[in-house]
């Protein structure tokens, strides 16, 4: 699946902020069509899988807060839901 402008912005911001070893951003908006908070134009629900050294020794809550802080503008404006899988390298 090709990401739209919001998905690309999420990918760029996370890549810049965390220099991840692995990063995957998926637009899951089509799975939520018609639900409350779903934008009829899409790009409202995303899943992020990220592996970065910055997450080492951080709790799950701390890792999520770090990602949410980087994406604060998107979460405030267009993104209704963000599923986060953030881990440190093994």
C-alpha positions as CSV (number, residue, x, y, z in Angstrom):
1,X,0.0,0.0,0.0
2,X,1.2,3.5,-0.9
3,X,1.1,6.1,1.9
4,X,-0.6,9.4,1.3
5,X,0.8,12.7,2.5
6,X,-0.1,12.2,6.2
7,X,1.4,8.7,6.2
8,X,4.6,10.1,4.5
9,X,4.8,12.9,7.0
10,X,4.6,10.3,9.9
11,X,7.3,8.2,8.3
12,X,9.6,11.2,7.8
13,X,9.1,12.6,11.3
14,X,9.7,9.3,13.0
15,X,12.7,8.6,10.8
16,X,14.3,11.9,11.6
17,X,13.5,11.8,15.3
18,X,14.6,8.3,16.1
19,X,17.0,7.1,13.3
20,X,15.3,3.7,13.5
21,X,16.8,0.4,12.5
22,X,13.3,-0.6,11.3
23,X,10.2,1.6,10.6
24,X,6.9,0.6,9.1
25,X,3.9,2.9,8.8
26,X,0.6,1.4,7.7
27,X,-2.6,3.3,6.9
28,X,-5.5,1.3,8.4
29,X,-8.1,3.9,7.7
30,X,-10.1,1.7,5.3
31,X,-10.7,-0.7,8.2
32,X,-12.4,2.0,10.2
33,X,-14.6,3.6,7.4
34,X,-17.9,4.8,8.9
35,X,-16.6,4.6,12.5
36,X,-16.6,7.7,14.8
37,X,-13.5,9.7,14.2
38,X,-12.9,8.3,10.8
39,X,-12.1,10.9,8.2
40,X,-14.1,10.3,5.0
41,X,-10.9,11.2,3.0
42,X,-8.9,8.6,4.8
43,X,-5.5,8.9,6.5
44,X,-7.0,9.0,10.0
45,X,-6.0,5.6,11.4
46,X,-2.4,4.4,11.4
47,X,-0.2,1.6,12.8
48,X,3.5,2.3,13.5
49,X,6.1,-0.4,14.0
50,X,9.5,1.1,15.0
51,X,12.7,-0.3,16.3
52,X,15.2,2.3,17.6
53,X,18.0,2.5,20.2
54,X,16.2,5.5,21.7
55,X,13.6,3.1,23.2
56,X,16.2,1.1,25.2
57,X,15.4,0.9,28.9
58,X,12.1,2.8,28.4
59,X,8.7,1.5,29.5
60,X,6.0,0.8,27.0
61,X,4.2,4.0,28.2
62,X,7.4,6.1,27.8
63,X,8.0,4.7,24.3
64,X,4.4,5.6,23.3
65,X,4.8,9.1,24.8
66,X,8.0,9.6,22.8
67,X,6.2,8.7,19.5
68,X,3.1,10.7,20.4
69,X,5.3,13.8,21.2
70,X,6.9,13.6,17.7
71,X,3.5,13.3,16.0
72,X,1.7,15.8,18.2
73,X,0.6,18.0,15.3
74,X,-0.8,15.0,13.3
75,X,-2.6,13.7,16.3
76,X,-4.1,17.1,17.0
77,X,-5.3,17.6,13.5
78,X,-5.8,14.6,11.2
79,X,-4.9,11.4,12.9
80,X,-7.7,9.9,15.0
81,X,-6.0,6.7,16.0
82,X,-2.4,5.5,16.2
83,X,-1.4,2.0,17.1
84,X,2.2,1.9,18.2
85,X,4.6,-1.0,18.4
86,X,7.9,0.6,19.6
87,X,10.9,-1.5,20.7
88,X,14.6,-1.3,21.2
89,X,16.9,-3.5,19.1
90,X,17.5,-7.0,20.5
